[in-house]
Amino acid sequence: MLRGRSLSVTSLSGLPQWEVEELPVEDLLLFEVAWEVTNKVGGIYTVIQTKAKTTADEWGDHYFLIGPYFEHNMKTQVEQCEPINDAVRRAVDTMNKHGCQVHFGRWLIEGSPYVVLFDVGYSAWNLDRWKGDLWEACSVGIPYHDREANDMLIFGSLTAWFLKEVTDHADGKHVIAQFHEWQAGTGLILSRARKLPIATIFTTHATLLGRYLCAANIDFYNHLDKFNIDKEAGERQIYHRYCMERASVHCAHVFTTVSEITAIEAEHMLKRKPDVVTPNGLNVKKFSAVHEFQNLHAMYKARIQDFVRGHFYGHLDFDLEKTLFLFIAGRYEFSNKGADIFLEALSRLNFLLRMHKSDVTVVVFFIMPAKTNNFNVETLKGQAVRKQLWFAHRGEIPDMDNILDRDDVTIMKRAIFSTQRQSLPPVTTHNMIDDSTDPILSTIRRIGLFNSRTDRVKVILHPEFLSSTSPLLPMDYEEFVRGCHLGVFPSYYEPWGYTPAECTVMGIPSVTTNLSGFGCFMQEHVADPTAYGIYIVDRRFRSLDDSCNQLTQFLYGFCKQSRRQRIIQRNRTERLSDLLDWRYLGRYYQHARYLTLSRAFPDKFHMEPTSPPTTEGFKYPRPSSVPPSPSGSQVSSPQSSDVEDEEEDERYNEEEEAERDRLNIKSPFSLGRLPRGKKKLHGEYKN
């Protein structure tokens, strides 16, 4: 008989503690299955990559990731090696002997977890047989023309085969398998149909149908209970994918999702309430700059200022020391990511700043990849002009006896003449292929934000991901985020939201919504999110126009802050980073694991089902010092960013406030126990 042991979790920087069951890791094998293992497609890659170190530290050589094999990824990210575990080694050898191509190694990320990678194309000759297996298991057929779904069936069939070989040679060890998203779900369905002795978890990071419906500009969240699910999936020609996803959900011993808002969605879309909510975290150590994050902000802000000098050459009639840098980044989903409401709010913000004759300028970057054919010539010219002017000045203290010779005068004249410009600074850094129909550019034309001299809000669309090798803006994404003042992510559909989370751990305030998992998480954990630099727009219970006005007020209030108030707010924002650390949030995953063991092997694991870790009664308190919410203590019109408030300086003490936060958040979590019962839950079947 195996029993879990009680473990008291040490708090992180004063974070609450709770009693959890310590899993007998030495008697278990843990497999995580996802299409994005070593294969970056979207946010699931970030989840698995950042969580790997915490999980590997806890599970050691008993932890394995399963994903697809791609030659380029294998060469650049994986160090091949032989499996140490006998059951895994036998499984790999058996499958390779039977016509598969299975690769094993260590993923070269923090934690160096073991990975098992299947070559999907190499096993495609089995596709028809495996389609029959899936039909027998759950009566779901996959059309021949859906290449992606066919690949997922091959991947899932290989996963189920591998897990069978492992369990056949597990030597008494119990196997936990966690499957991420519908792409991995067929492996779960086939494993359960074949009654493999494994404990299964299915995690959805976003429902298939939810993403499709939100992209169609439907009032999704207010009509969750009114959708004809089968009809909607059929009309979008994804019915077979939806069936694969729903079957995975109902076959799993434990069903989890990443946020409360997605749990509500999943209950309606997939007809099962999640057992555990497992919020997404980050490896905070990676982003930690100790007490240097304020200095990093100043350093990278200066590099963004250099770019702005070049981009706005000939029109640089605003003070860069009184300029705020805002940005939005992510997949180019115009409505889902909130770019539509953001642009409308910027138009209203521009009106407010001009009406109040503000000397604050706002430069907004849209970092959203789209189809382009080259850099914009005007943008390249701007950076060349900036460098030429810098070369002319040389950045040296001149010799007072011979300040300028004739050659210097000639260079200076040419550089100055080159800054004369008849056209307005471009609103995009690249030539867009679909310029006339591009949603962002079309909206910019409609609202008239053309970077004219009278505009206090300037817009720059950068339609590709940032890179330190770019000739335009040579900065990595992390450097760019640190240099900005505010990240704005007013998403309508955002099951979690890594972009505002990354801002938070780097000490950069951000705007999110109550329809994003991150926004809901912060509302639950922070008494006054705005004071900590987390602005949460209500997009669930307000009209679109009201939400836009609220966002406008958030942005306008941010523009009214003094430089010191922004520094105070950044300090508070950075203190929230412990909440997003995997060492803390990984406990939700641990709860899901011992819950699935108790359901899959009730005769061997006498761990009573427990309620998930709760945070009832715990919140980061509202700061007692001024300003509780920086925009709330302002005069009605924007101030210069150089203004220092002496009274505020006297009443605010960073060390005292930080210590007060640490003391106030030590109240323990509760981990209540539920009585034992024989009532079967969704998908709970004996092996």
C-alpha positions as CSV (number, residue, x, y, z in Angstrom):
1,M,0.0,0.0,0.0
2,L,1.3,3.4,-1.0
3,R,0.4,6.5,1.0
4,G,1.1,10.2,0.5
5,R,2.9,12.0,3.2
6,S,2.1,15.4,4.6
7,L,4.4,18.1,3.5
8,S,4.5,21.7,4.9
9,V,5.4,24.0,2.0
10,T,7.9,26.7,2.8
11,S,6.6,30.1,1.8
12,L,8.4,32.2,-0.9
13,S,9.2,35.7,0.3
14,G,6.4,35.5,2.9
15,L,3.8,33.9,0.5
16,P,1.2,31.9,2.3
17,Q,1.8,28.3,3.3
18,W,-0.5,25.3,3.2
19,E,-0.4,21.6,4.0
20,V,-0.2,19.4,0.9
21,E,0.3,15.7,0.3
22,E,3.9,14.9,-0.7
23,L,3.8,12.4,-3.5
24,P,6.0,9.3,-3.2
25,V,8.0,10.3,-6.3
26,E,10.3,7.3,-6.0
27,D,7.3,5.0,-6.8
28,L,6.0,7.1,-9.7
29,L,6.7,8.1,-13.3
30,L,5.4,11.4,-14.6
31,F,4.9,12.1,-18.3
32,E,3.7,15.4,-19.8
33,V,2.4,15.2,-23.4
34,A,2.1,18.3,-25.6
35,W,2.6,19.2,-29.3
36,E,4.7,22.2,-28.1
37,V,7.5,20.2,-26.4
38,T,10.6,21.6,-28.1
39,N,8.3,23.0,-30.7
40,K,7.3,26.6,-30.2
41,V,3.8,27.4,-31.6
42,G,2.1,29.4,-28.9
43,G,1.7,29.9,-25.2
44,I,1.8,26.2,-24.2
45,Y,5.5,26.2,-25.1
46,T,6.1,28.9,-22.5
47,V,4.1,27.0,-19.9
48,I,6.0,23.8,-20.3
49,Q,9.4,25.5,-20.8
50,T,9.2,27.7,-17.7
51,K,7.7,25.0,-15.5
52,A,10.3,22.4,-16.4
53,K,12.9,23.4,-13.8
54,T,10.5,23.3,-10.9
55,T,9.0,20.0,-12.0
56,A,12.5,18.5,-12.7
57,D,13.8,19.6,-9.3
58,E,10.8,17.9,-7.6
59,W,10.7,14.7,-9.7
60,G,14.3,14.2,-10.9
61,D,14.8,11.3,-13.3
62,H,11.1,10.3,-12.9
63,Y,9.9,13.2,-15.1
64,F,9.6,13.0,-18.9
65,L,8.1,15.2,-21.6
66,I,6.6,13.7,-24.8
67,G,6.4,15.7,-28.0
68,P,6.9,15.7,-31.8
69,Y,10.2,15.3,-33.5
70,F,11.4,18.0,-35.9
71,E,14.9,17.7,-37.2
72,H,15.8,21.4,-36.8
73,N,14.5,21.5,-33.2
74,M,16.3,18.3,-32.3
75,K,19.6,19.7,-33.6
76,T,19.3,23.0,-31.8
77,Q,17.5,22.2,-28.6
78,V,18.0,18.6,-27.6
79,E,21.1,16.7,-26.5
80,Q,20.6,13.1,-27.3
81,C,21.4,10.5,-24.7
82,E,20.3,7.0,-23.6
83,P,17.4,6.6,-21.2
84,I,18.4,5.7,-17.6
85,N,15.0,4.4,-16.7
86,D,14.7,0.7,-17.7
87,A,10.9,0.9,-18.6
88,V,11.5,4.0,-20.8
89,R,14.5,2.5,-22.5
90,R,12.6,-0.7,-23.3
91,A,9.7,1.3,-24.7
92,V,11.9,3.3,-27.0
93,D,13.8,0.2,-28.2
94,T,10.6,-1.7,-28.8
95,M,9.0,1.0,-30.9
96,N,12.1,1.6,-32.9
97,K,12.3,-2.1,-33.7
98,H,8.6,-2.0,-35.0
99,G,9.1,0.6,-37.6
100,C,8.8,3.9,-35.6
101,Q,11.4,6.6,-35.1
102,V,11.6,7.6,-31.4
103,H,14.3,10.0,-30.2
104,F,15.3,10.5,-26.6
105,G,17.5,13.2,-24.9
106,R,17.6,16.2,-22.7
107,W,15.9,19.4,-23.6
108,L,18.5,22.2,-23.3
109,I,16.4,24.5,-21.1
110,E,16.6,25.2,-17.4
111,G,16.1,21.9,-15.5
112,S,17.2,19.9,-18.6
113,P,14.2,17.5,-18.5
114,Y,14.2,14.3,-20.4
115,V,12.2,14.4,-23.7
116,V,10.7,11.6,-25.8
117,L,10.1,12.8,-29.4
118,F,8.1,10.9,-32.0
119,D,8.7,11.3,-35.8
120,V,5.1,11.7,-36.9
121,G,5.8,11.6,-40.6
122,Y,7.8,8.4,-40.3
123,S,4.8,6.5,-38.9
124,A,2.2,7.9,-41.2
125,W,1.8,4.5,-42.9
126,N,-0.2,3.4,-39.9
127,L,-2.7,6.3,-40.3
128,D,-5.7,4.3,-41.7
129,R,-5.4,1.6,-39.0
130,W,-5.2,4.2,-36.2
131,K,-8.2,6.0,-37.6
132,G,-10.1,2.7,-37.1
133,D,-8.8,2.4,-33.6
134,L,-10.1,5.9,-32.8
135,W,-13.4,5.2,-34.3
136,E,-13.8,2.0,-32.2
137,A,-12.7,3.9,-29.1
138,C,-15.0,7.0,-29.3
139,S,-16.8,6.9,-32.7
140,V,-15.0,10.0,-34.0
141,G,-13.9,10.1,-37.6
142,I,-11.2,12.4,-39.0
143,P,-11.6,13.7,-42.6
144,Y,-8.6,12.9,-44.9
145,H,-8.1,16.6,-45.8
146,D,-7.5,17.8,-42.3
147,R,-3.7,17.4,-42.2
148,E,-3.3,18.8,-38.7
149,A,-5.9,16.5,-37.1
150,N,-4.4,13.5,-38.9
151,D,-0.9,14.4,-37.5
152,M,-2.4,14.7,-34.0
153,L,-4.0,11.2,-34.4
154,I,-0.6,9.7,-35.3
155,F,1.1,11.6,-32.4
156,G,-1.6,10.4,-30.0
157,S,-1.4,6.8,-31.2
158,L,2.3,6.8,-30.8
159,T,1.9,8.2,-27.3
160,A,-0.6,5.5,-26.3
161,W,1.7,2.8,-27.7
162,F,4.7,4.2,-25.8
163,L,2.7,4.4,-22.5
164,K,1.6,0.8,-22.9
165,E,5.2,-0.3,-23.4
166,V,6.2,1.7,-20.3
167,T,3.5,0.3,-18.1
168,D,4.3,-3.2,-19.2
169,H,7.8,-2.8,-17.8
170,A,7.2,-0.3,-15.0
171,D,8.3,-2.7,-12.3
172,G,5.6,-1.7,-9.8
173,K,5.9,2.1,-10.5
174,H,2.6,3.9,-11.1
175,V,2.4,6.2,-14.1
176,I,0.8,9.7,-14.3
177,A,0.3,11.2,-17.7
178,Q,-0.8,14.8,-18.2
179,F,-2.1,15.7,-21.7
180,H,-2.1,19.4,-22.8
181,E,-4.8,20.5,-25.3
182,W,-6.7,18.6,-27.9
183,Q,-3.6,18.0,-30.0
184,A,-2.4,15.5,-27.3
185,G,-5.9,14.3,-26.4
186,T,-6.0,11.2,-28.7
187,G,-3.3,9.7,-26.7
188,L,-5.4,10.0,-23.6
189,I,-8.5,8.6,-25.4
190,L,-6.7,5.5,-26.7
191,S,-4.9,4.9,-23.4
192,R,-8.2,4.9,-21.5
193,A,-9.9,2.7,-24.2
194,R,-7.2,0.2,-23.8
195,K,-7.5,0.3,-20.0
196,L,-3.8,1.1,-19.5
197,P,-3.0,1.4,-15.8
198,I,-2.2,5.1,-15.8
199,A,-3.6,8.1,-14.0
200,T,-4.6,10.7,-16.5
201,I,-4.9,14.5,-16.4
202,F,-6.2,16.6,-19.3
203,T,-5.4,20.3,-19.3
204,T,-7.1,22.7,-21.7
205,H,-5.5,26.1,-22.1
206,A,-8.3,27.4,-24.3
207,T,-11.3,25.7,-25.8
208,L,-11.3,25.2,-29.6
209,L,-14.8,26.5,-30.1
210,G,-14.3,29.4,-27.7
211,R,-11.4,30.8,-29.8
212,Y,-13.4,30.5,-33.0
213,L,-16.5,32.1,-31.6
214,C,-14.6,35.1,-30.1
215,A,-12.7,35.6,-33.3
216,A,-16.1,36.1,-35.0
217,N,-17.0,39.1,-32.8
218,I,-19.8,37.2,-31.0
219,D,-20.9,38.4,-27.5
220,F,-19.4,35.1,-26.2
221,Y,-19.4,35.3,-22.4
222,N,-22.9,36.7,-22.1
223,H,-24.3,33.8,-24.3
224,L,-22.4,30.8,-23.0
225,D,-25.5,29.0,-22.1
226,K,-27.3,29.7,-25.3
227,F,-24.9,28.2,-27.9
228,N,-25.8,25.1,-29.9
229,I,-22.4,23.7,-29.5
230,D,-22.7,20.9,-32.2
231,K,-24.1,23.3,-34.7
232,E,-21.5,26.0,-34.1
233,A,-18.6,23.5,-34.4
234,G,-20.1,22.0,-37.5
235,E,-20.6,25.3,-39.3
236,R,-16.9,26.0,-38.7
237,Q,-15.9,22.6,-40.0
238,I,-14.1,21.7,-36.8
239,Y,-16.7,19.2,-35.4
240,H,-14.3,16.3,-35.5
241,R,-11.7,18.3,-33.6
242,Y,-14.3,19.4,-31.1
243,C,-15.3,15.8,-30.5
244,M,-11.6,14.8,-30.0
245,E,-11.3,17.6,-27.4
246,R,-14.6,16.8,-25.6
247,A,-13.8,13.0,-25.5
248,S,-10.4,13.8,-24.0
249,V,-12.0,15.9,-21.3
250,H,-14.5,13.2,-20.3
251,C,-12.0,10.3,-20.5
252,A,-9.5,12.0,-18.1
253,H,-9.5,11.1,-14.4
254,V,-8.8,14.8,-13.6
255,F,-9.7,17.8,-15.8
256,T,-7.8,21.1,-15.3
257,T,-7.7,24.5,-16.9
258,V,-5.6,27.6,-16.4
259,S,-8.0,30.2,-15.0
260,E,-11.4,30.7,-13.5
261,I,-12.7,32.4,-16.6
262,T,-11.7,29.5,-18.8
263,A,-13.2,27.1,-16.3
264,I,-16.6,28.8,-16.8
265,E,-16.1,28.6,-20.6
266,A,-15.0,24.9,-20.4
267,E,-18.0,23.9,-18.4
268,H,-20.4,25.2,-21.1
269,M,-18.3,24.3,-24.2
270,L,-17.0,20.9,-23.1
271,K,-19.8,19.9,-20.6
272,R,-17.5,19.2,-17.7
273,K,-16.5,21.4,-14.8
274,P,-12.7,21.5,-14.2
275,D,-11.6,19.7,-11.1
276,V,-8.6,22.0,-10.5
277,V,-7.6,25.4,-11.8
278,T,-3.8,25.4,-12.4
279,P,-2.7,29.0,-13.1
280,N,0.3,29.6,-15.4
281,G,3.5,30.8,-13.8
282,L,6.9,31.9,-14.8
283,N,10.4,31.1,-13.8
284,V,10.8,34.3,-11.9
285,K,14.5,33.9,-11.3
286,K,15.1,34.3,-15.1
287,F,13.6,37.8,-15.0
288,S,14.8,38.8,-11.6
289,A,17.2,41.8,-11.7
290,V,17.3,42.0,-7.8
291,H,17.2,45.8,-7.1
292,E,18.5,46.7,-10.5
293,F,15.2,46.6,-12.4
294,Q,14.8,50.4,-12.1
295,N,18.3,50.9,-13.6
296,L,17.5,48.5,-16.4
297,H,14.3,50.4,-17.2
298,A,16.3,53.6,-17.6
299,M,19.0,51.9,-19.7
300,Y,16.6,50.2,-22.2
301,K,14.3,53.3,-22.2
302,A,17.3,55.2,-23.6
303,R,17.7,52.7,-26.4
304,I,14.0,53.1,-27.3
305,Q,14.5,56.9,-27.3
306,D,17.3,56.4,-29.8
307,F,14.9,54.6,-32.1
308,V,12.2,57.3,-31.7
309,R,14.8,60.1,-32.5
310,G,15.4,58.4,-35.9
311,H,11.8,57.5,-36.6
312,F,10.5,61.0,-35.9
313,Y,13.4,62.9,-37.5
314,G,12.2,66.3,-38.8
315,H,9.2,66.1,-36.5
316,L,10.9,65.6,-33.1
317,D,9.3,68.6,-31.6
318,F,8.4,66.8,-28.3
319,D,10.5,66.3,-25.2
320,L,11.7,62.7,-25.0
321,E,12.1,63.1,-21.2
322,K,8.3,63.8,-21.0
323,T,7.5,60.9,-23.4
324,L,5.8,57.7,-22.3
325,F,6.3,54.4,-24.2
326,L,3.3,52.1,-24.3
327,F,3.1,48.8,-26.2
328,I,0.8,45.9,-27.1
329,A,2.3,42.6,-28.2
330,G,1.2,39.1,-29.2
331,R,-0.5,37.2,-32.0
332,Y,-2.2,39.4,-34.6
333,E,-5.8,38.7,-33.5
334,F,-7.3,42.2,-33.9
335,S,-10.4,41.7,-31.7
336,N,-9.3,38.9,-29.4
337,K,-6.2,40.7,-28.3
338,G,-8.0,44.0,-27.8
339,A,-6.2,46.0,-30.5
340,D,-9.6,47.4,-31.6
341,I,-10.5,48.8,-28.3
342,F,-6.9,50.0,-27.6
343,L,-6.8,52.1,-30.8
344,E,-10.2,53.7,-30.0
345,A,-9.0,54.5,-26.5
346,L,-5.8,56.1,-28.0
347,S,-7.9,58.3,-30.1
348,R,-9.8,59.5,-27.1
349,L,-6.6,59.8,-25.1
350,N,-5.1,62.0,-27.8
351,F,-8.2,64.3,-27.6
352,L,-7.8,64.6,-23.8
353,L,-4.1,65.4,-23.9
354,R,-4.6,68.0,-26.6
355,M,-7.6,69.5,-24.8
356,H,-5.6,69.9,-21.6
357,K,-2.6,71.2,-23.6
358,S,-0.5,68.5,-22.0
359,D,3.3,68.5,-22.6
360,V,3.3,64.7,-22.2
361,T,3.7,62.7,-25.4
362,V,2.7,59.0,-25.7
363,V,4.4,56.8,-28.2
364,V,2.6,53.5,-28.7
365,F,4.2,50.4,-30.2
366,F,2.1,47.5,-31.8
367,I,4.4,44.5,-31.8
368,M,2.2,42.1,-33.7
369,P,3.6,39.9,-36.6
370,A,1.9,40.3,-40.0
371,K,2.8,39.6,-43.6
372,T,5.3,42.1,-44.9
373,N,7.7,42.3,-47.9
374,N,10.4,44.5,-46.5
375,F,11.4,47.3,-44.2
376,N,9.8,50.7,-44.8
377,V,12.4,52.9,-46.6
378,E,11.4,56.0,-44.6
379,T,12.0,54.1,-41.4
380,L,15.4,52.9,-42.5
381,K,16.3,56.4,-43.6
382,G,15.3,57.8,-40.2
383,Q,17.7,55.5,-38.4
384,A,20.5,56.3,-40.9
385,V,19.9,60.0,-40.3
386,R,20.0,59.6,-36.5
387,K,23.3,57.7,-36.8
388,Q,24.8,60.3,-39.1
389,L,23.9,63.1,-36.7
390,W,25.4,61.1,-33.8
391,F,28.6,60.6,-35.9
392,A,28.7,64.4,-36.6
393,H,28.5,65.2,-33.0
394,R,30.9,62.3,-32.2
395,G,29.8,62.4,-28.6
396,E,33.0,64.0,-27.5
397,I,33.9,67.2,-25.6
398,P,35.2,69.5,-28.4
399,D,38.6,71.2,-28.3
400,M,37.7,74.8,-27.4
401,D,40.6,76.1,-29.5
402,N,39.4,74.4,-32.6
403,I,35.7,73.5,-32.1
404,L,34.9,72.9,-35.8
405,D,37.1,72.8,-38.8
406,R,35.8,73.1,-42.4
407,D,35.1,69.3,-42.8
408,D,33.1,69.2,-39.6
409,V,31.0,72.2,-40.7
410,T,30.3,70.4,-44.0
411,I,29.3,67.2,-42.2
412,M,27.1,69.1,-39.8
413,K,25.3,71.0,-42.6
414,R,24.7,67.8,-44.6
415,A,23.3,66.0,-41.5
416,I,21.0,69.0,-40.6
417,F,19.8,69.3,-44.2
418,S,19.0,65.6,-44.2
419,T,16.6,66.0,-41.3
420,Q,14.3,68.2,-43.4
421,R,11.2,66.1,-44.1
422,Q,8.0,66.8,-46.1
423,S,6.1,63.7,-45.2
424,L,4.8,62.6,-41.8
425,P,6.7,59.9,-39.8
426,P,5.4,56.5,-40.9
427,V,2.9,54.6,-38.7
428,T,4.5,51.3,-39.7
429,T,8.1,50.2,-39.8
430,H,7.5,47.7,-42.7
431,N,5.7,47.6,-46.0
432,M,2.6,45.6,-45.4
433,I,1.4,43.2,-48.0
434,D,-2.3,43.8,-47.3
435,D,-1.9,47.5,-46.5
436,S,-5.4,48.5,-47.6
437,T,-7.2,45.8,-45.6
438,D,-5.0,45.5,-42.6
439,P,-7.2,46.0,-39.5
440,I,-4.7,48.1,-37.5
441,L,-3.8,50.4,-40.4
442,S,-7.5,50.7,-41.5
443,T,-8.4,51.8,-37.9
444,I,-5.5,54.2,-37.8
445,R,-6.8,55.8,-41.0
446,R,-10.4,56.0,-39.6
447,I,-9.4,57.7,-36.3
448,G,-6.7,59.9,-37.9
449,L,-3.7,59.1,-35.8
450,F,-1.1,59.9,-38.5
451,N,1.8,61.1,-36.2
452,S,1.2,64.7,-37.0
453,R,2.9,67.5,-35.0
454,T,-0.3,68.3,-33.1
455,D,-0.9,64.7,-32.0
456,R,0.1,63.9,-28.5
457,V,-0.3,60.2,-29.2
458,K,2.1,58.7,-31.8
459,V,1.6,55.2,-33.2
460,I,4.2,52.8,-34.6
461,L,3.2,49.4,-35.9
462,H,6.1,46.9,-35.8
463,P,4.7,43.9,-37.7
464,E,7.3,41.3,-36.7
465,F,8.8,40.0,-33.5
466,L,11.6,41.9,-31.9
467,S,15.2,40.8,-32.3
468,S,18.6,42.1,-31.2
469,T,19.8,41.7,-34.8
470,S,17.2,44.0,-36.3
471,P,18.6,47.0,-38.1
472,L,15.6,49.1,-37.0
473,L,15.0,48.3,-33.3
474,P,17.9,46.1,-32.2
475,M,16.4,44.9,-28.9
476,D,15.2,41.5,-27.6
477,Y,11.6,41.4,-26.3
478,E,12.6,41.4,-22.6
479,E,14.9,44.4,-23.1
480,F,12.1,46.3,-24.9
481,V,9.5,45.5,-22.2
482,R,11.9,46.8,-19.5
483,G,12.4,50.0,-21.4
484,C,8.6,50.8,-21.8
485,H,6.4,52.4,-19.2
486,L,3.2,50.5,-19.7
487,G,2.0,47.3,-21.4
488,V,-1.6,47.4,-22.6
489,F,-3.4,44.1,-23.2
490,P,-7.2,44.8,-23.2
491,S,-8.0,41.3,-24.6
492,Y,-11.5,39.9,-25.1
493,Y,-10.4,36.3,-25.3
494,E,-7.3,35.5,-23.2
495,P,-7.5,32.2,-21.2
496,W,-4.3,33.2,-19.2
497,G,-2.2,36.1,-20.6
498,Y,1.6,35.7,-20.4
499,T,2.3,39.2,-21.8
500,P,1.0,41.1,-18.7
501,A,2.5,38.5,-16.4
502,E,6.0,39.0,-18.0
503,C,5.5,42.8,-17.5
504,T,4.7,42.2,-13.8
505,V,7.9,40.2,-13.0
506,M,10.0,42.8,-14.8
507,G,8.4,45.6,-12.7
508,I,6.4,47.2,-15.6
509,P,2.8,48.1,-15.0
510,S,0.2,46.7,-17.4
511,V,-3.4,46.9,-18.5
512,T,-5.4,43.6,-18.6
513,T,-9.1,42.7,-18.4
514,N,-11.5,40.7,-16.3
515,L,-11.9,38.3,-19.3
516,S,-8.2,37.2,-19.1
517,G,-7.0,34.6,-16.7
518,F,-4.3,36.8,-15.4
519,G,-6.7,39.7,-14.7
520,C,-9.0,37.4,-12.7
521,F,-6.1,36.0,-10.8
522,M,-4.9,39.4,-9.8
523,Q,-8.4,40.6,-8.8
524,E,-8.5,37.6,-6.5
525,H,-5.0,38.1,-5.0
526,V,-4.6,41.9,-4.8
527,A,-6.9,44.2,-2.9
528,D,-6.1,47.3,-5.0
529,P,-4.6,46.1,-8.3
530,T,-4.3,49.6,-9.7
531,A,-2.0,50.7,-6.9
532,Y,0.3,47.8,-7.8
533,G,0.3,48.7,-11.5
534,I,-2.3,46.2,-12.7
535,Y,-5.1,48.1,-14.4
536,I,-8.1,45.7,-15.0
537,V,-10.6,46.8,-17.6
538,D,-14.1,45.4,-17.2
539,R,-15.0,43.8,-20.6
540,R,-17.5,41.3,-19.2
541,F,-20.2,43.4,-17.5
542,R,-19.8,46.7,-19.4
543,S,-20.7,47.7,-23.0
544,L,-17.9,48.1,-25.5
545,D,-18.1,51.9,-25.3
546,D,-18.0,51.9,-21.5
547,S,-15.0,49.6,-21.5
548,C,-13.3,51.9,-24.0
549,N,-13.9,54.9,-21.7
550,Q,-12.6,53.0,-18.7
551,L,-9.4,52.1,-20.6
552,T,-9.1,55.7,-21.7
553,Q,-9.3,56.9,-18.1
554,F,-6.6,54.4,-17.1
555,L,-4.3,55.6,-19.8
556,Y,-5.0,59.3,-19.0
557,G,-4.5,58.7,-15.3
558,F,-1.2,57.0,-16.1
559,C,-0.1,60.1,-18.1
560,K,-0.8,62.3,-15.1
561,Q,1.6,60.6,-12.9
562,S,4.9,62.2,-11.9
563,R,8.2,60.4,-12.5
564,R,8.4,59.6,-8.8
565,Q,4.9,58.1,-8.8
566,R,5.8,55.9,-11.7
567,I,8.9,54.7,-9.7
568,I,6.8,53.9,-6.7
569,Q,4.3,52.0,-8.8
570,R,7.0,50.0,-10.6
571,N,8.4,49.0,-7.1
572,R,5.0,47.7,-6.1
573,T,4.5,45.9,-9.5
574,E,7.8,44.1,-9.1
575,R,6.8,42.9,-5.6
576,L,3.9,40.9,-7.2
577,S,6.4,38.7,-9.0
578,D,6.4,36.0,-6.3
579,L,2.7,35.4,-6.9
580,L,3.6,34.3,-10.5
581,D,6.6,32.0,-9.5
582,W,6.2,28.3,-10.5
583,R,7.7,27.4,-7.1
584,Y,4.4,28.7,-5.8
585,L,1.9,28.0,-8.6
586,G,3.3,24.5,-9.2
587,R,1.5,23.4,-6.0
588,Y,-1.8,23.5,-8.0
589,Y,-0.3,20.9,-10.4
590,Q,0.8,18.8,-7.5
591,H,-2.8,18.8,-6.1
592,A,-4.1,17.7,-9.5
593,R,-1.5,14.8,-9.5
594,Y,-2.4,13.3,-6.2
595,L,-6.1,13.8,-7.0
596,T,-5.7,11.7,-10.2
597,L,-3.8,9.0,-8.4
598,S,-6.5,8.7,-5.8
599,R,-9.1,8.3,-8.5
600,A,-7.1,6.0,-10.8
601,F,-5.7,3.7,-8.1
602,P,-8.1,4.0,-5.1
603,D,-7.0,0.7,-3.7
604,K,-3.4,1.7,-3.6
605,F,-3.3,5.4,-2.8
606,H,-5.2,6.3,0.4
607,M,-5.1,10.0,-0.2
608,E,-8.4,11.5,0.4
609,P,-9.6,13.9,-2.3
610,T,-8.8,17.4,-1.1
611,S,-10.1,20.7,-2.2
612,P,-7.6,22.8,-4.3
613,P,-5.3,25.3,-2.5
614,T,-7.5,28.3,-1.8
615,T,-6.7,31.9,-1.3
616,E,-9.8,32.8,0.6
617,G,-9.2,35.7,2.9
618,F,-5.7,36.4,1.4
619,K,-4.9,39.4,-0.7
620,Y,-2.0,41.8,-1.2
621,P,-3.3,44.7,0.9
622,R,-4.1,48.1,-0.3
623,P,-0.9,50.2,0.3
624,S,-1.3,52.6,3.2
625,S,1.0,55.2,1.8
626,V,0.4,57.8,-0.8
627,P,-0.4,57.3,-3.6
628,P,-2.8,54.3,-3.0
629,S,-3.7,54.5,-6.7
630,P,-1.3,56.9,-8.4
631,S,-3.9,58.5,-10.7
632,G,-6.2,59.1,-7.7
633,S,-4.0,61.7,-6.1
634,Q,-3.5,63.9,-9.1
635,V,-4.7,67.3,-10.2
636,S,-7.1,67.4,-13.1
637,S,-4.5,68.0,-15.8
638,P,-1.3,66.2,-16.5
639,Q,1.8,67.2,-14.7
640,S,5.4,67.3,-16.0
641,S,7.1,64.0,-15.4
642,D,9.9,65.8,-13.6
643,V,7.6,67.1,-10.9
644,E,8.5,65.8,-7.4
645,D,6.0,66.0,-4.6
646,E,7.7,66.8,-1.3
647,E,4.7,65.7,0.8
648,E,4.5,62.5,-1.1
649,D,8.2,61.9,-0.6
650,E,7.8,62.2,3.2
651,R,4.8,59.9,3.4
652,Y,6.2,57.1,1.2
653,N,8.9,54.7,2.4
654,E,9.7,51.9,0.0
655,E,11.3,49.6,2.6
656,E,8.6,50.0,5.2
657,E,5.9,49.4,2.6
658,A,7.6,46.3,1.2
659,E,8.1,44.9,4.7
660,R,4.4,45.6,5.5
661,D,3.4,43.6,2.4
662,R,5.6,40.7,3.4
663,L,4.1,40.6,6.9
664,N,0.5,41.0,5.7
665,I,0.6,38.1,3.2
666,K,1.8,35.4,5.7
667,S,-1.7,34.3,6.6
668,P,-1.9,30.6,5.7
669,F,-3.8,29.0,2.9
670,S,-6.4,26.5,3.7
671,L,-6.4,23.0,2.3
672,G,-9.8,21.6,3.4
673,R,-10.5,17.9,3.1
674,L,-13.6,16.5,1.5
675,P,-15.3,13.4,3.0
676,R,-14.7,10.2,1.2
677,G,-17.6,9.1,-1.1
678,K,-18.4,6.7,-3.8
679,K,-20.0,9.2,-6.1
680,K,-18.4,9.1,-9.5
681,L,-17.3,12.3,-11.2
682,H,-17.0,13.1,-14.9
683,G,-14.7,10.7,-16.6
684,E,-13.9,8.8,-13.4
685,Y,-13.7,5.1,-14.3
686,K,-11.7,2.2,-12.8
687,N,-8.9,0.9,-14.9
